[in-house]
């Protein structure tokens, strides 16, 4: 069985997914972990702090981000991924939408593909269909380059729910079974602050679809809009939102601040 599937089935405790950005321009920590030794130190810190999964991204998806080539993404990702797999026995997720990078990652034995385009790019479904790798389908309106220009919804919850139903049906037709699929509402991806808040308040609507729900609000602009730009305030608010997400059915939390999230979830589980 896939390592992440084992973790999800063996405990009701939410899983903590620690973020490793190998990009120079990510919104929170761009440029910090470009060197392999720094990346390994960061992974070690996250593992020791309670991370269950490491999510590695080599292309920024922040608002306004441009596209990089397959070769550029491979050059950023492969050396670090290779070393992480040597040193750590922890489930790995790869944040990519490119089929070529998906295939490369699966060859290295990663446990999940985390795709902001929900396998909509040509060749993406085929890239993972014959593996046992999990996939996280995220909702996004438009693309990172233009997603925040003027996002519009008539009913965001119903539209995101409809998107998930369509995508999961498409994957089923391609032979990807439901037990390999999880869902991410995509906070901050083609959504205004008001859209994000509305969506967050109704997270439990998506648990009715019976797929594990991944929530990532850590350090996002919606948090900064609520509490300002002081880092400690952002961390505290992010952790509080993570706890609220868990109370409303989230099974995986994608976070930058693993220790703080782990401690908060431990308290939540104890009381």
C-alpha positions in Angstrom: 0.0 0.0 0.0 1.1 3.6 -0.7 2.8 5.1 2.4 0.4 8.1 2.6 -2.6 5.7 2.2 -1.3 3.7 5.1 -1.0 6.7 7.3 -4.5 7.9 6.4 -6.0 4.5 7.1 -4.1 3.7 10.3 -5.1 6.8 12.2 -7.8 9.5 12.3 -5.1 12.1 13.2 -4.6 14.7 10.5 -1.3 14.4 8.6 1.1 17.3 8.5 2.6 18.0 5.1 5.7 20.2 5.3 6.6 22.4 2.4 10.0 22.4 0.7 10.2 25.1 -2.0 13.2 24.8 -4.4 12.3 28.0 -6.1 13.9 31.4 -6.1 10.5 33.2 -6.1 8.0 31.4 -3.9 5.8 33.8 -1.9 7.0 32.7 1.6 10.4 31.2 1.4 11.7 31.6 -2.2 15.5 31.2 -2.5 16.0 29.7 1.0 16.5 26.1 0.0 18.0 26.2 -3.5 21.2 24.5 -2.3 21.0 20.7 -1.6 22.5 21.0 1.9 20.1 23.7 3.0 17.2 21.7 1.6 18.3 18.6 3.5 18.6 20.6 6.7 15.1 22.0 6.3 13.7 18.5 5.6 15.5 17.2 8.7 14.0 20.0 10.8 10.5 19.3 9.5 10.8 15.6 10.1 12.0 16.1 13.6 9.2 18.6 14.2 6.5 16.1 13.3 6.0 16.3 9.5 4.3 13.2 8.1 4.8 14.1 4.4 7.3 16.4 2.6 5.8 18.3 -0.4 8.5 19.5 -2.8 8.0 22.2 -5.4 10.4 23.4 -8.0 8.2 25.9 -9.8 6.5 28.8 -8.1 2.7 29.0 -8.3 2.4 32.3 -6.5 0.1 34.9 -8.1 1.7 36.3 -11.2 4.3 33.5 -11.5 5.6 32.7 -14.9 6.1 29.3 -16.5 9.5 27.6 -16.4 10.7 24.8 -18.8 10.6 21.1 -18.1 14.4 21.1 -18.1 14.6 24.0 -15.6 12.2 22.3 -13.2 14.0 19.0 -13.6 17.4 20.6 -12.9 16.0 22.2 -9.7 14.2 19.1 -8.5 16.1 15.9 -9.4 19.4 16.4 -7.4 17.6 17.3 -4.2 14.9 14.7 -4.6 17.6 12.0 -5.2 19.4 13.0 -1.9 16.2 13.3 0.1 15.2 9.8 -1.0 18.6 8.5 0.1 18.6 10.1 3.5 14.9 10.1 4.7 12.2 7.4 4.9 9.3 9.8 4.7 6.5 10.0 2.2 7.2 12.5 -0.6 4.8 14.6 -2.6 5.8 16.4 -5.7 4.1 19.7 -6.5 4.0 19.7 -10.3 1.7 19.9 -13.3 4.1 18.7 -15.9 3.7 15.1 -17.1 7.5 14.7 -17.6 8.2 15.7 -14.0 5.4 13.4 -12.8 7.1 10.5 -14.6 10.5 11.4 -13.2 9.1 11.6 -9.7 7.3 8.3 -9.9 10.5 6.7 -11.1 12.1 8.0 -7.9 9.3 6.3 -5.9 7.4 9.4 -4.6 4.1 8.8 -2.9 1.9 11.6 -4.3 1.6 14.1 -7.2 0.2 17.4 -6.0 -1.2 19.1 -9.1 -2.5 22.7 -9.1 -4.1 21.9 -12.5 -5.8 18.7 -11.3 -4.3 16.6 -14.1 -5.8 18.7 -16.8 -2.6 19.2 -18.8 -2.2 16.9 -21.8 -0.6 13.7 -20.8 -0.9 14.2 -17.0 -3.5 11.5 -16.4 -1.5 9.0 -18.5 1.7 9.9 -16.6 0.4 8.6 -13.4 -2.4 6.1 -14.4 -0.2 3.0 -14.3 1.4 3.7 -10.9 0.2 3.4 -7.4 1.1 7.1 -6.7 -1.6 9.2 -5.1 -2.8 12.4 -6.7 -4.1 15.6 -5.1 -6.5 17.5 -7.4 -6.6 21.2 -6.7 -9.1 23.7 -7.8 -7.8 26.8 -9.5 -9.5 29.4 -11.7 -7.3 30.2 -14.7 -3.5 30.0 -14.1 -1.0 31.4 -11.6 0.0 34.1 -14.2 -3.5 35.6 -14.2 -5.6 33.9 -11.6 -5.9 36.9 -9.3 -6.8 39.4 -12.0 -10.5 39.2 -11.5 -11.8 35.9 -10.2 -15.6 35.5 -10.5 -18.0 32.9 -9.1 -21.8 32.8 -8.8 -21.5 30.2 -6.0 -17.9 29.3 -5.2 -18.7 26.2 -3.0 -21.0 24.7 -5.6 -18.6 25.5 -8.5 -15.6 23.9 -6.7 -17.7 20.9 -5.8 -18.9 20.5 -9.4 -15.3 20.7 -10.6 -14.2 18.0 -8.2 -17.0 15.7 -9.3 -16.1 16.2 -12.9 -12.4 15.6 -12.4 -12.7 12.5 -10.2 -15.1 11.0 -12.8 -12.6 11.7 -15.5 -9.8 10.0 -13.5 -12.1 7.0 -12.8 -12.7 6.6 -16.5 -8.9 6.5 -17.0 -8.5 3.7 -14.4 -7.4 5.9 -11.5 -9.4 4.5 -8.5 -10.9 6.7 -5.8 -8.5 5.5 -3.1 -5.7 7.2 -5.0 -7.4 10.6 -5.1 -7.5 13.5 -2.6 -8.9 17.0 -3.0 -7.6 20.6 -2.3 -10.1 23.5 -2.6 -7.1 25.7 -3.6 -7.2 28.6 -1.2 -5.7 31.7 -2.9 -5.7 30.2 -6.4 -8.1 32.3 -8.5 -10.1 33.5 -5.5 -10.6 36.8 -3.8 -10.3 37.2 0.0 -14.1 37.0 0.3 -14.1 33.8 -1.9 -11.4 32.2 0.3 -13.4 33.0 3.5 -16.6 31.7 2.1 -14.9 28.5 1.0 -13.1 28.0 4.3 -16.4 28.4 6.3 -17.8 25.6 4.2 -14.9 23.1 4.1 -17.1 20.4 5.5 -19.2 20.5 2.4 -16.3 18.8 0.5 -16.0 15.9 3.0 -19.3 14.6 1.6 -17.4 13.7 -1.6 -15.7 11.1 0.6 -12.1 11.8 -0.6 -9.4 12.9 1.8 -9.3 16.7 2.0 -6.0 18.6 1.8 -6.1 22.2 3.1 -3.3 24.7 2.5 -3.7 28.2 3.9 -0.3 28.5 5.6 1.1 32.1 5.3 -1.2 33.0 2.4 -2.4 36.4 1.6 -5.8 35.7 3.1 -4.0 35.2 6.5 -2.0 38.4 6.1 -5.1 40.4 5.2 -6.6 39.3 8.6 -3.6 39.8 10.8 -1.1 42.0 9.0 2.5 41.4 8.0 4.2 40.5 11.3 5.6 37.0 10.9 4.6 35.7 14.3 1.1 36.9 13.8 0.9 35.2 10.4 2.2 31.9 11.9 -0.3 32.0 14.8 -3.2 32.7 12.4 -2.1 30.0 10.0 -2.0 27.5 12.8 -5.4 28.5 14.1 -6.9 28.1 10.6 -5.2 24.7 10.3 -6.9 23.6 13.5 -10.3 24.9 12.3 -9.8 23.0 9.1 -9.2 19.8 11.0 -12.3 20.3 13.0 -14.2 20.6 9.7 -12.8 17.4 8.2 -9.4 18.2 6.7 -7.1 15.1 6.7 -3.9 16.7 5.4 -2.5 20.1 6.3 0.0 21.7 3.9 2.1 24.0 6.1 5.3 26.0 6.3 5.5 25.9 10.1 5.5 22.3 11.1 6.5 22.4 14.7 3.8 25.0 15.6 1.2 23.1 13.7 2.2 19.8 15.2 1.9 21.2 18.7 -1.4 22.8 18.1 -2.9 19.6 16.6 -1.5 17.6 19.6 -3.4 19.9 21.9 -6.5 19.7 19.8 -6.3 15.9 19.8 -5.9 15.8 23.6 -8.8 17.9 24.7 
